[in-house]
Each structure stands twice: as C-alpha cells, then as structure tokens.
Amino acid sequence: MVLLKKNLVSVVKSTLKFKKIASIVAAILLTATLLGLIAIESPQVVRGSDENNKTKPNLIFKPESHKAVVLGDKKPEIVPGESLAQKEAREKAEAEAKIKAQTLIAAKSRSVVSRERRIYNDPTSFDGIYTAAGNAFGVDPMLLKAIHYVETGCSGSTTRSSHMGATGPMQFLPSTFARHGVDGNGDGFKDIHNVEDAIFSAANYLRACGYPNIQRALWGYNPSQSYYNKVIGVARSFGMII
C-alpha cells in the first residue's frame, strides 16, 4: 500500500489525538484512585470470550467512600492530649462544682443573715439559766453567776468583745467556743452572743477544764491568779461555799 503525503498527515494527526485522549483518561483514573473513588483490584484472567486470555484490571467505583463533613462556625476547643469526650466530661464536672460552690456560699450567707437579724428575748433574771446549766454539767450555779458577773457584769445577750478577742456574755474566744459551745436555748444554733448558750457553754467548759477542782477549772477559763481570786470572792458573796 502506498501512503500518500496527504494520507500520512491524516494518520499522524489521528495518532496524536488518540494519545492526547488516552493521557486525559489516565489522569482522571489516577486522580479518582488517589481520592478513593475507584479501587483497582489485582488483574484477573478473563476466559471464554477473550481468545487471547488477556488480563484486565477490575475497576470498582466507590462514590460512598468519601462523605462530606460539615463543621459549625465554632471549632471545639480541645486541650492537647484531651479527647472530645474527655473535654465534655471535664466541662460537666466543672459546671457541677461551680453550682455546688454557689449553693454553699448562698447557704452560708443565709445563716449569717439569720444570726445578724436575730432578736434576743432574754429573761429578766438569769438564775434559772445558771441552775439549768449547773444541773446539766454538774457545776455550782453560783460559780457560773460569779464568772458572768466578773466577765460582763451579768449582761444579757451581747456582742461585746475584749481587746484579746473574747466576746459575748461569758467572754469566750471564738476558737474555744467552737470546741465547747452548747445550744443552751435549743433553737438549733450555738451562738456565742446569746446569754443562754454562753452560760451553758461556760458550764461545759469548766467541766472540761477539771471541775469539780475549782482552781484547775478557773485556771483553764482564765490562767490568772488575780482572776481566780476575784471570781471566788464574788461566788462567796452569792452564797457559794468553798
């Protein structure tokens, strides 16, 4: 067969056009494979219709292999080394702790307010309180009355405080009252400023300090010889026999 110049030019153009199309198809297949849209299995031998037993690659399209993920405007703030589940658990625990702390603060505030607004209805005579507290703790009522007289002149409920920080009708240090305070009037509070609570607490403290050894008990209340002498003198004037 004789190829004319015109025919040769036509063949060359057709060949170049085929190569260009083949290159485009190859590029598309490569891109799809890299994106996971097409899986290429190992070649298998096709028998029967293909008399030359040529091998053909199996191309499997997987359009479902990639799914779009939509992210919100706010990206999750994750501490390095902390998973999203751990972050959520941490935030929940912090929120619960915050609510608990606020509840405790509110309860404490209510307690303080109730104490500050409390109105004391003191009796005109404290002799019944001295007797009740003395019987409860086995302390001579006249000794309690003498201490009350020396400390605050037998005052009723008061917030009066000394330069040493002692306060209330029986002049307790808050730290001492915290350990030995008694709810003398049964209102549910151990109030250092309430006269009944203070007298009952004094009887309890004298007992803890060594009563019926009066000298040891008074020395525990106030370690001063002059204080001891003064209280004993007042107690005797009230009729206490020592």
C-alpha contacts under 8 A as a table, 3 or more apart, distances in Angstrom:
res1	aa1	res2	aa2	distance
3	L	7	N	6.06
3	L	8	L	6.12
4	L	7	N	5.16
4	L	8	L	6.16
5	K	8	L	5.14
5	K	9	V	6.36
6	K	9	V	5.39
6	K	10	S	6.53
7	N	10	S	5.10
7	N	11	V	6.37
8	L	11	V	5.18
8	L	12	V	6.30
9	V	12	V	5.26
9	V	13	K	6.31
10	S	13	K	5.24
10	S	14	S	6.30
11	V	14	S	5.15
11	V	15	T	6.21
12	V	15	T	5.15
12	V	16	L	6.23
13	K	16	L	5.19
13	K	17	K	6.12
14	S	17	K	5.08
14	S	18	F	6.21
15	T	18	F	5.17
15	T	19	K	6.26
16	L	19	K	5.14
16	L	20	K	6.22
17	K	20	K	5.14
17	K	21	I	6.37
18	F	21	I	5.17
18	F	22	A	6.05
19	K	22	A	4.98
19	K	23	S	6.08
20	K	23	S	5.15
20	K	24	I	6.38
21	I	24	I	5.12
21	I	25	V	6.24
22	A	25	V	5.16
22	A	26	A	6.09
23	S	26	A	5.10
23	S	27	A	6.16
24	I	27	A	5.11
24	I	28	I	6.28
25	V	28	I	5.12
25	V	29	L	6.19
26	A	29	L	5.14
26	A	30	L	6.11
27	A	30	L	5.13
27	A	31	T	6.17
28	I	31	T	5.18
28	I	32	A	6.12
29	L	32	A	5.15
29	L	33	T	6.06
29	L	38	I	7.75
30	L	33	T	5.12
30	L	34	L	6.24
31	T	34	L	5.19
31	T	35	L	6.26
32	A	35	L	5.09
32	A	36	G	6.22
32	A	37	L	5.18
32	A	38	I	5.74
33	T	36	G	5.08
33	T	37	L	5.84
33	T	38	I	4.84
33	T	39	A	6.25
33	T	40	I	7.65
34	L	37	L	7.66
35	L	38	I	7.81
36	G	39	A	6.70
36	G	62	K	7.19
36	G	65	S	6.63
36	G	66	H	7.43
37	L	61	F	5.74
37	L	62	K	4.84
37	L	63	P	5.49
37	L	64	E	7.93
37	L	65	S	6.59
37	L	66	H	7.61
38	I	59	L	6.44
38	I	60	I	5.41
38	I	61	F	4.49
38	I	62	K	5.69
39	A	59	L	5.96
39	A	60	I	5.15
39	A	61	F	6.52
39	A	62	K	7.25
40	I	57	P	6.66
40	I	58	N	5.80
40	I	59	L	5.00
40	I	60	I	6.49
41	E	57	P	6.41
41	E	58	N	5.40
41	E	59	L	6.78
41	E	60	I	7.90
42	S	57	P	6.25
42	S	58	N	7.06
43	P	55	T	5.88
43	P	56	K	5.35
43	P	57	P	4.29
43	P	58	N	6.43
44	Q	55	T	5.55
44	Q	56	K	5.96
44	Q	57	P	6.55
44	Q	58	N	7.49
45	V	53	N	6.21
45	V	54	K	6.19
45	V	55	T	4.56
45	V	56	K	6.67
46	V	49	S	7.82
46	V	50	D	6.45
46	V	53	N	5.88
46	V	54	K	6.38
46	V	55	T	6.13
46	V	56	K	7.03
47	R	50	D	5.72
47	R	51	E	7.25
47	R	53	N	5.66
48	G	51	E	6.63
48	G	53	N	7.98
50	D	53	N	5.46
50	D	54	K	6.79
51	E	54	K	7.94
62	K	65	S	5.55
63	P	66	H	6.81
64	E	67	K	6.62
71	L	74	K	7.99
71	L	75	K	7.61
72	G	75	K	6.78
76	P	84	L	7.98
78	I	82	E	6.21
78	I	83	S	6.94
78	I	84	L	6.63
78	I	87	K	6.54
79	V	82	E	5.23
79	V	83	S	7.90
79	V	87	K	7.56
82	E	86	Q	5.95
82	E	87	K	6.37
83	S	86	Q	5.10
83	S	87	K	6.16
84	L	87	K	5.01
84	L	88	E	6.28
85	A	88	E	5.18
85	A	89	A	6.24
86	Q	89	A	5.06
86	Q	90	R	6.06
87	K	90	R	5.10
87	K	91	E	6.18
88	E	91	E	5.19
88	E	92	K	6.18
89	A	92	K	5.13
89	A	93	A	6.24
90	R	93	A	5.17
90	R	94	E	6.17
91	E	94	E	5.07
91	E	95	A	6.14
92	K	95	A	5.15
92	K	96	E	6.25
93	A	96	E	5.15
93	A	97	A	6.15
94	E	97	A	5.10
94	E	98	K	6.15
95	A	98	K	5.10
95	A	99	I	6.31
96	E	99	I	5.17
96	E	100	K	6.21
97	A	100	K	5.09
97	A	101	A	6.16
98	K	101	A	5.16
98	K	102	Q	6.21
99	I	102	Q	5.13
99	I	103	T	6.17
100	K	103	T	5.08
100	K	104	L	6.30
101	A	104	L	5.18
101	A	105	I	6.24
102	Q	105	I	5.12
102	Q	106	A	6.12
103	T	106	A	5.12
103	T	107	A	6.15
104	L	107	A	5.09
104	L	108	K	6.10
105	I	108	K	5.10
105	I	109	S	6.11
106	A	109	S	5.06
106	A	110	R	6.24
107	A	110	R	5.15
107	A	111	S	6.29
108	K	111	S	5.09
108	K	112	V	6.27
109	S	112	V	5.18
109	S	113	V	6.14
110	R	113	V	5.15
110	R	114	S	6.10
111	S	114	S	5.19
111	S	115	R	6.32
112	V	115	R	5.19
112	V	116	E	6.16
113	V	116	E	5.07
113	V	117	R	6.07
114	S	117	R	5.26
114	S	118	R	6.00
115	R	118	R	5.16
120	Y	157	S	6.80
120	Y	194	N	7.36
122	D	156	G	6.45
122	D	157	S	7.06
122	D	195	V	7.50
123	P	126	F	6.57
125	S	128	G	7.27
126	F	129	I	5.19
126	F	130	Y	6.38
127	D	130	Y	5.12
127	D	131	T	6.25
127	D	145	K	7.86
128	G	131	T	5.15
128	G	132	A	6.13
129	I	132	A	5.10
129	I	133	A	5.99
129	I	196	E	6.51
129	I	199	I	7.25
129	I	200	F	7.87
130	Y	133	A	5.31
130	Y	134	G	5.88
130	Y	141	P	4.84
130	Y	142	M	7.34
130	Y	144	L	6.25
130	Y	145	K	6.51
130	Y	199	I	6.85
130	Y	200	F	7.87
131	T	134	G	5.04
131	T	135	N	6.07
131	T	140	D	7.97
131	T	141	P	5.20
132	A	135	N	5.24
132	A	136	A	6.15
133	A	136	A	5.04
133	A	137	F	6.37
133	A	139	V	7.66
133	A	141	P	7.39
133	A	184	G	7.83
133	A	199	I	6.78
133	A	200	F	4.89
133	A	203	A	6.21
134	G	137	F	5.48
134	G	138	G	5.30
134	G	139	V	4.40
134	G	140	D	5.56
134	G	141	P	5.00
134	G	144	L	7.67
134	G	200	F	7.87
134	G	203	A	6.37
135	N	138	G	5.13
135	N	139	V	6.69
136	A	139	V	7.98
137	F	203	A	6.08
137	F	204	N	6.05
137	F	207	R	6.83
138	G	207	R	7.77
139	V	143	L	7.53
139	V	144	L	7.74
139	V	203	A	6.23
139	V	206	L	7.76
139	V	207	R	7.31
139	V	211	Y	7.32
139	V	212	P	7.26
140	D	143	L	5.47
140	D	144	L	6.88
140	D	240	M	7.83
141	P	144	L	5.16
141	P	145	K	6.29
142	M	145	K	4.90
142	M	146	A	6.05
142	M	235	A	5.75
142	M	238	F	6.32
142	M	239	G	7.24
142	M	240	M	5.89
143	L	146	A	5.00
143	L	147	I	6.26
143	L	231	V	7.67
143	L	232	I	7.72
143	L	235	A	5.48
143	L	240	M	7.27
144	L	147	I	5.23
144	L	148	H	6.17
144	L	199	I	7.02
144	L	202	A	7.22
144	L	203	A	6.89
145	K	148	H	5.03
145	K	149	Y	6.11
145	K	154	C	7.39
145	K	235	A	7.39
146	A	149	Y	5.03
146	A	150	V	6.18
146	A	231	V	5.70
146	A	232	I	7.56
146	A	234	V	5.47
146	A	235	A	4.97
146	A	238	F	7.63
147	I	150	V	5.16
147	I	151	E	5.98
147	I	170	M	7.25
147	I	231	V	5.99
148	H	151	E	5.25
148	H	152	T	6.08
148	H	153	G	6.44
148	H	154	C	5.03
148	H	155	S	7.66
148	H	169	P	6.80
148	H	170	M	5.57
148	H	199	I	7.78
149	Y	152	T	5.71
149	Y	153	G	4.06
149	Y	154	C	4.49
149	Y	155	S	7.81
150	V	153	G	5.87
150	V	154	C	7.75
150	V	230	K	7.60
150	V	231	V	6.57
150	V	234	V	7.93
151	E	154	C	7.58
151	E	169	P	7.21
151	E	170	M	5.98
151	E	171	Q	6.29
152	T	155	S	5.57
152	T	169	P	5.93
152	T	170	M	6.93
152	T	171	Q	7.58
154	C	169	P	7.19
155	S	158	T	7.24
155	S	169	P	5.91
155	S	195	V	7.90
156	G	169	P	6.38
156	G	194	N	7.56
156	G	195	V	5.49
157	S	168	G	6.92
157	S	169	P	6.07
157	S	193	H	5.46
157	S	194	N	4.54
157	S	195	V	4.60
158	T	168	G	5.30
158	T	169	P	5.91
158	T	193	H	5.23
158	T	194	N	6.81
158	T	195	V	7.58
159	T	167	T	6.15
159	T	168	G	5.09
159	T	169	P	7.72
159	T	193	H	5.48
160	R	167	T	5.58
160	R	168	G	5.61
160	R	169	P	7.45
161	S	164	M	7.96
161	S	165	G	5.99
161	S	166	A	5.40
161	S	167	T	4.10
161	S	168	G	6.59
161	S	171	Q	7.08
162	S	165	G	5.32
162	S	166	A	5.27
162	S	167	T	6.40
162	S	171	Q	7.59
163	H	166	A	7.47
165	G	173	L	6.16
165	G	174	P	7.89
166	A	171	Q	4.81
166	A	172	F	4.82
166	A	173	L	4.27
166	A	174	P	6.94
167	T	170	M	7.29
167	T	171	Q	4.40
167	T	172	F	5.36
167	T	173	L	6.37
167	T	174	P	7.47
167	T	192	I	7.24
167	T	193	H	7.13
168	G	171	Q	4.96
168	G	172	F	6.56
168	G	192	I	5.65
168	G	193	H	4.30
168	G	194	N	7.09
168	G	195	V	7.61
168	G	198	A	7.20
169	P	192	I	7.96
169	P	193	H	6.40
169	P	194	N	7.26
169	P	195	V	5.77
169	P	198	A	6.43
169	P	199	I	7.95
170	M	195	V	7.76
170	M	198	A	5.77
170	M	199	I	6.68
170	M	202	A	7.01
172	F	176	T	6.50
172	F	177	F	6.04
172	F	192	I	7.24
173	L	176	T	5.28
173	L	177	F	6.26
174	P	177	F	5.04
174	P	178	A	6.05
174	P	192	I	7.59
175	S	178	A	5.13
175	S	179	R	6.77
176	T	179	R	5.39
176	T	180	H	6.18
176	T	181	G	7.65
177	F	180	H	5.06
177	F	181	G	4.52
177	F	192	I	6.82
177	F	201	S	7.39
178	A	181	G	5.71
180	H	201	S	6.16
180	H	204	N	6.61
180	H	205	Y	5.93
181	G	190	K	6.08
181	G	191	D	7.84
181	G	192	I	7.40
181	G	197	D	7.28
181	G	198	A	7.40
181	G	200	F	7.90
181	G	201	S	4.82
181	G	204	N	7.79
182	V	190	K	5.59
182	V	197	D	5.68
182	V	198	A	7.46
182	V	200	F	6.03
182	V	201	S	4.89
182	V	204	N	7.61
183	D	186	G	5.52
183	D	187	D	7.09
183	D	188	G	6.65
183	D	189	F	5.83
183	D	190	K	4.55
183	D	191	D	7.19
183	D	196	E	7.92
183	D	197	D	5.16
183	D	200	F	7.55
183	D	201	S	7.85
184	G	190	K	7.65
184	G	196	E	5.20
184	G	197	D	4.20
184	G	198	A	7.53
184	G	199	I	7.64
184	G	200	F	5.44
184	G	201	S	7.53
185	N	196	E	5.88
185	N	197	D	6.31
186	G	189	F	7.44
190	K	197	D	6.27
191	D	194	N	5.38
191	D	197	D	6.02
191	D	198	A	7.35
192	I	195	V	7.92
192	I	197	D	6.63
192	I	198	A	5.74
193	H	197	D	7.76
193	H	198	A	6.89
194	N	197	D	5.42
194	N	198	A	5.98
195	V	198	A	5.03
195	V	199	I	6.14
196	E	199	I	5.33
196	E	200	F	6.25
197	D	200	F	5.34
197	D	201	S	5.97
198	A	201	S	5.02
198	A	202	A	6.11
199	I	202	A	5.03
199	I	203	A	6.42
200	F	203	A	5.20
200	F	204	N	6.30
201	S	204	N	4.99
201	S	205	Y	6.06
202	A	205	Y	5.04
202	A	206	L	6.11
203	A	206	L	5.24
203	A	207	R	6.33
204	N	207	R	5.26
204	N	208	A	6.33
205	Y	208	A	4.93
205	Y	209	C	6.13
205	Y	221	Y	7.62
206	L	209	C	5.03
206	L	210	G	6.52
206	L	211	Y	5.68
206	L	217	A	5.12
206	L	218	L	6.99
206	L	220	G	7.54
206	L	221	Y	6.95
207	R	210	G	5.49
207	R	211	Y	4.64
207	R	212	P	7.19
207	R	217	A	7.02
208	A	211	Y	7.12
208	A	217	A	7.79
209	C	216	R	6.66
209	C	217	A	4.69
209	C	218	L	7.77
209	C	220	G	5.45
209	C	221	Y	7.46
210	G	213	N	5.59
210	G	214	I	7.40
210	G	216	R	5.72
210	G	217	A	4.87
211	Y	214	I	5.51
211	Y	216	R	7.07
211	Y	217	A	5.14
212	P	217	A	7.44
213	N	216	R	5.51
213	N	217	A	6.09
214	I	217	A	5.00
214	I	218	L	6.01
215	Q	218	L	5.34
215	Q	219	W	6.01
215	Q	228	Y	7.24
216	R	219	W	5.04
216	R	220	G	6.20
217	A	220	G	5.17
217	A	221	Y	6.41
218	L	221	Y	4.87
218	L	222	N	6.11
218	L	223	P	7.33
218	L	228	Y	6.21
219	W	222	N	5.07
219	W	223	P	4.28
219	W	224	S	6.45
219	W	225	Q	7.78
219	W	228	Y	6.93
220	G	223	P	5.91
222	N	227	Y	6.92
222	N	228	Y	7.79
223	P	227	Y	7.69
224	S	227	Y	5.13
224	S	228	Y	6.28
225	Q	228	Y	5.02
225	Q	229	N	6.17
226	S	229	N	5.12
226	S	230	K	6.13
227	Y	230	K	5.15
227	Y	231	V	6.21
228	Y	231	V	5.34
228	Y	232	I	6.14
229	N	232	I	5.27
229	N	233	G	6.11
230	K	233	G	5.19
230	K	234	V	6.34
231	V	234	V	5.19
231	V	235	A	6.07
232	I	235	A	5.01
232	I	236	R	6.17
233	G	236	R	5.30
233	G	237	S	6.41
234	V	237	S	5.06
234	V	238	F	6.45
235	A	238	F	5.10
235	A	239	G	6.60
235	A	240	M	5.45
236	R	239	G	5.06
236	R	240	M	4.71
236	R	241	I	6.28
236	R	242	I	7.46
237	S	240	M	7.22
